[in-house]
Amino acid sequence: MVLNPHPSWALFHQPSGIGPDAENVENLPDGYYDDLMNDKDVDWATVHVESQWGTSNAGQAVFRKTFHAPTHVKDMEVQVNPLKPVMIGLDFGRTPCAIIGQHDNFGRAIIMKEIVTEGMGLVQMLQEHLKPVLFAPPFAGKRVFVVGDPAGRQRSQTREETPFDVLRDEGFLAYPASTNVIDMRLLAVEKLLRQTIMGEPALQINRAGCPTLVMALGNKYRYRKRRDGVLDDIPEKLHPWSDISDALQYFCLGTQSNLTGRVMQRERRYYNPTPAAVPFTAAAWT
């Protein structure tokens, strides 16, 4: 609403574009507003087509409509399935963060552990924080792969080595996420939050192992307001909430593109080569 308008102002409210009092429709193509709303959400259509007062995302939790703590957050004993690899969602930068999880036999994504760091490079984070967790129970000896920000394939102006090069040097099998577009990243998380598999939520988070992630999803990972006061629909970049949320987004993109299945298929080819792929040696001759 307009609060305390100046006495000299004349205020006019544009009627809805799809209501009986719609204006100028004779000069618009047939189905103009229907086409306009086709790929937009209800909040957008309410403001831009129906000409109603809307609500801004600014200051609101990003996943406020889909994340439900009593549903998605579990008190669980972490058990790693030895038949499936462990997947790590990793966000790079000077505050690298990671989430460690796995898919169960039904395809549900189980987020078991988070790694949150402050003011360090990727090598230090891997050696001092991530590897010690992976070398201890229940992850010790398990197969592991990483999915990370695809921007990590780019070399900086000062170093030839990329974050994915660092991961390989440290012994990790690593894949770039399918996209870095924020809308697609958020949608990957939303899809799992909305979905149920065999009567259980498709995304489950260990309460004890992921306290920062739980708080971020609850209300700390928020849309921002710019310095000039203009409302924005881009999530605020505020550590640690945005960094741990980014790590979750890469994990969910890995789920969406079935990276776990691709890793298992890669392992089967490696450990069970076809006869044609087995090289001949002198020992084969008699």
Phi, psi and omega per residue, in radians:
M1 nan 2.890 3.072
V2 -1.680 2.083 -3.101
L3 -1.669 2.287 3.057
N4 0.864 1.054 3.112
P5 -1.156 2.647 3.129
H6 -1.151 2.455 -3.101
P7 -0.997 -0.463 -3.096
S8 -1.483 -0.069 -3.116
W9 -1.435 2.528 2.956
A10 -1.943 2.137 -3.069
L11 -1.842 2.326 3.130
F12 -2.213 2.347 -3.131
H13 -1.840 2.019 3.118
Q14 -1.116 2.266 3.107
P15 -1.228 2.835 3.139
S16 -1.046 2.491 3.120
G17 -1.278 -0.253 -3.128
I18 -2.081 0.244 3.128
G19 -1.693 3.052 -3.110
P20 -1.140 -0.404 -3.125
D21 -1.719 0.272 -3.102
A22 -0.986 2.429 -3.096
E23 -1.797 2.635 2.972
N24 1.142 0.247 -3.090
V25 -1.154 -0.420 -3.136
E26 -1.188 -0.328 3.135
N27 -1.743 0.126 -3.131
L28 -1.901 2.617 3.090
P29 -1.103 2.695 3.088
D30 -1.044 2.378 3.112
G31 1.265 0.343 -3.069
Y32 -1.006 -0.906 -3.078
Y33 -1.275 -0.576 3.080
D34 -1.094 -0.746 3.108
D35 -1.148 -0.652 -3.123
L36 -1.115 -0.635 -3.092
M37 -1.539 -0.078 -2.972
N38 -0.984 -0.745 -3.088
D39 -2.003 0.421 3.136
K40 -1.975 2.761 3.135
D41 -1.496 3.058 -3.055
V42 -1.118 -0.691 -3.123
D43 -1.072 -0.721 -3.137
W44 -1.143 -0.801 -3.119
A45 -1.107 -0.644 3.130
T46 -1.027 -0.724 -3.097
V47 -1.423 -0.867 -2.921
H48 -1.581 -0.293 3.120
V49 -2.001 -0.817 -3.104
E50 -1.502 -0.110 3.052
S51 1.037 0.730 3.093
Q52 -1.871 2.799 3.058
W53 -1.187 2.288 -3.119
G54 -1.955 -3.110 3.100
T55 -2.006 2.426 3.121
S56 -1.449 2.593 3.031
N57 -1.290 -0.345 -3.022
A58 -0.983 2.280 3.121
G59 1.413 0.001 -3.123
Q60 -1.797 2.622 3.130
A61 -1.110 2.402 -3.071
V62 -1.079 -0.727 -3.056
F63 -1.853 0.548 -3.055
R64 -1.080 -0.476 -3.075
K65 -1.557 -0.257 -3.023
T66 -2.158 -0.481 -3.133
F67 -1.471 2.198 3.140
H68 -2.276 1.807 -2.999
A69 -0.917 -0.814 3.138
P70 -1.055 -0.400 -3.140
T71 -1.557 -0.791 -2.961
H72 -1.650 -0.341 -3.104
V73 -1.762 2.219 -3.035
K74 -2.168 2.539 2.919
D75 -1.559 1.827 -2.994
M76 -2.306 2.678 2.941
E77 -1.594 2.095 -3.053
V78 -1.208 2.095 3.084
Q79 -2.232 2.183 -3.093
V80 -1.672 2.226 3.110
N81 -1.313 2.026 -3.087
P82 -1.209 -0.243 -3.105
L83 -1.520 -0.166 -3.120
K84 -2.200 2.550 3.112
P85 -1.286 2.726 3.040
V86 -1.489 2.351 3.131
M87 -1.909 2.379 3.119
I88 -2.032 2.146 2.975
G89 -1.570 2.193 -2.983
L90 -2.253 2.241 3.032
D91 -1.855 2.241 -3.077
F92 -1.470 -2.764 3.137
G93 1.725 -2.960 -3.123
R94 -1.481 -0.059 3.020
T95 -2.281 1.090 -3.056
P96 -1.086 2.403 3.139
C97 -2.302 2.668 -3.129
A98 -2.507 2.642 2.934
I99 -2.136 2.502 -3.099
I100 -2.023 2.218 -3.113
G101 -2.716 -3.019 -3.072
Q102 -2.808 2.757 3.026
H103 -1.687 2.362 3.108
D104 -1.414 -3.074 -3.059
N105 -1.179 -0.257 3.125
F106 -1.724 -0.060 3.134
G107 1.655 0.084 3.104
R108 -1.321 2.474 3.130
A109 -1.556 2.077 -3.121
I110 -1.917 1.987 3.134
I111 -1.606 2.005 -2.958
M112 -1.747 -0.656 -2.975
K113 -2.632 2.554 3.057
E114 -2.043 2.658 3.005
I115 -2.188 2.056 -3.140
V116 -2.106 2.206 -3.120
T117 -2.175 2.996 -3.088
E118 -2.460 2.154 2.979
G119 1.009 0.974 3.099
M120 -2.633 2.834 3.091
G121 -1.452 3.036 -3.073
L122 -1.157 -0.714 -3.120
V123 -1.057 -0.801 3.129
Q124 -1.106 -0.721 3.126
M125 -1.078 -0.764 -3.127
L126 -1.146 -0.795 -3.038
Q127 -1.322 -0.623 -3.029
E128 -1.731 -0.320 -3.052
H129 -2.151 -0.909 -3.044
L130 -1.323 -0.878 -3.100
K131 -1.057 -0.730 3.091
P132 -1.014 -0.595 3.091
V133 -1.212 -0.749 -3.090
L134 -1.247 -0.429 -3.137
F135 -1.529 -0.040 -3.141
A136 -1.924 2.777 3.068
P137 -1.052 2.562 0.078
P138 -1.623 0.137 -3.056
F139 -1.599 -0.249 -3.056
A140 -0.963 2.270 3.093
G141 1.408 -0.012 -3.106
K142 -1.554 2.666 3.090
R143 -1.259 2.417 -3.019
V144 -2.377 2.472 2.936
F145 -2.470 2.798 -3.031
V146 -2.068 2.439 2.943
V147 -2.128 2.235 -3.026
G148 -2.381 3.131 3.126
D149 -0.972 2.134 -3.141
P150 -1.078 -0.349 3.064
A151 -1.128 -0.277 3.121
G152 -1.210 -0.087 3.062
R153 -1.459 -0.196 -3.062
Q154 -1.537 2.414 3.086
R155 -1.468 2.492 3.099
S156 -1.354 3.010 3.128
Q157 -1.314 -0.272 -3.069
T158 -1.919 -0.271 -3.099
R159 -2.381 2.494 3.099
E160 -1.401 -0.442 -3.043
E161 -1.390 2.306 3.088
T162 -1.710 2.871 3.055
P163 -0.977 -0.612 3.113
F164 -1.245 -0.536 3.017
D165 -1.110 -0.737 3.124
V166 -1.060 -0.783 -3.141
L167 -1.052 -0.762 3.124
R168 -1.150 -0.695 3.109
D169 -1.090 -0.533 3.132
E170 -1.524 0.086 3.032
G171 1.609 0.231 -3.105
F172 -1.681 2.437 2.898
L173 -1.410 2.095 -2.985
A174 -2.302 2.471 3.124
Y175 -2.236 2.479 2.989
P176 -1.332 2.518 3.039
A177 -1.111 2.791 -3.045
S178 -1.201 -0.370 -3.118
T179 -2.772 2.797 2.992
N180 -2.073 0.185 3.110
V181 -1.225 2.169 -2.997
I182 -1.051 -0.693 -3.133
D183 -1.085 -0.699 3.139
M184 -1.240 -0.611 3.096
R185 -1.136 -0.803 3.131
L186 -1.132 -0.675 -3.139
L187 -1.101 -0.622 3.120
A188 -1.090 -0.670 3.097
V189 -1.250 -0.796 -3.129
E190 -0.997 -0.701 -3.105
K191 -1.054 -0.765 3.133
L192 -1.238 -0.642 3.127
L193 -1.117 -0.576 -3.123
R194 -1.431 -0.412 -2.962
Q195 -1.517 2.593 2.978
T196 -2.160 2.562 3.113
I197 -2.289 2.119 -3.105
M198 0.950 0.694 3.083
G199 1.377 0.056 -3.135
E200 -2.074 2.634 3.118
P201 -1.053 2.464 -3.106
A202 -1.260 -0.313 3.078
L203 -2.156 2.079 -3.130
Q204 -2.208 2.394 -3.022
I205 -2.143 2.290 3.109
N206 -1.280 2.055 -3.070
R207 -1.054 -0.824 -3.063
A208 -1.233 -0.591 -3.063
G209 -1.505 -0.266 -3.017
C210 -2.359 0.960 -3.088
P211 -1.133 -0.646 -3.134
T212 -1.186 -0.755 3.126
L213 -1.089 -0.720 3.136
V214 -1.088 -0.759 3.117
M215 -1.168 -0.670 3.127
A216 -1.087 -0.825 -3.138
L217 -1.167 -0.536 -3.117
G218 -1.207 -1.006 -3.136
N219 -2.778 0.030 -3.081
K220 -1.536 -0.494 3.087
Y221 -1.546 1.823 -2.895
R222 -2.248 2.807 2.962
Y223 -1.312 2.700 -2.962
R224 -1.981 2.847 2.983
K225 -2.007 2.246 -3.087
R226 -1.219 2.897 -3.097
R227 -1.090 -0.518 3.133
D228 -1.428 0.082 3.100
G229 1.546 -0.107 3.137
V230 -1.265 2.347 -3.126
L231 -1.320 2.430 -3.072
D232 -2.208 2.711 3.109
D233 -1.911 0.359 3.091
I234 -1.752 2.270 3.132
P235 -1.003 2.493 -3.111
E236 -1.218 2.351 3.089
K237 -1.527 1.588 -3.087
L238 -2.358 2.013 3.127
H239 -1.271 2.448 0.068
P240 -1.651 -0.026 -2.962
W241 -1.119 -0.789 -3.113
S242 -1.267 -0.613 -3.087
D243 -1.207 -0.757 3.134
I244 -1.237 -0.551 3.078
S245 -1.208 -0.659 3.068
D246 -1.078 -0.738 3.113
A247 -1.038 -0.717 3.095
L248 -1.112 -0.689 -3.136
Q249 -1.088 -0.715 3.113
Y250 -1.175 -0.659 3.063
F251 -1.038 -0.821 -3.094
C252 -1.185 -0.610 3.042
L253 -1.120 -0.649 3.061
G254 -1.118 -0.637 3.069
T255 -1.136 -0.781 -3.092
Q256 -1.094 -0.641 -3.132
S257 -1.630 0.173 3.084
N258 0.961 0.825 3.108
L259 -1.114 -0.589 3.100
T260 -1.019 -0.805 3.114
G261 -1.089 -0.683 -3.139
R262 -1.176 -0.661 3.105
V263 -1.142 -0.754 3.137
M264 -1.129 -0.667 3.097
Q265 -1.147 -0.692 3.100
R266 -1.076 -0.720 3.138
E267 -1.171 -0.660 3.130
R268 -1.120 -0.685 3.113
R269 -1.166 -0.607 -3.092
Y270 -1.270 -0.773 -3.056
Y271 -1.533 -0.318 -3.133
N272 -2.255 1.185 -3.107
P273 -1.138 2.608 3.079
T274 -1.204 2.709 -3.127
P275 -0.930 -0.642 -3.125
A276 -1.151 -0.409 -3.086
A277 -1.515 -0.181 -3.122
V278 -1.402 2.112 -3.084
P279 -1.247 2.568 3.057
F280 -1.460 2.543 3.073
T281 -2.297 2.956 3.129
A282 -1.080 -0.473 -3.102
A283 -1.180 -0.293 -3.111
A284 -1.375 -0.226 -3.097
W285 -1.695 2.534 3.084
T286 -2.090 nan nan
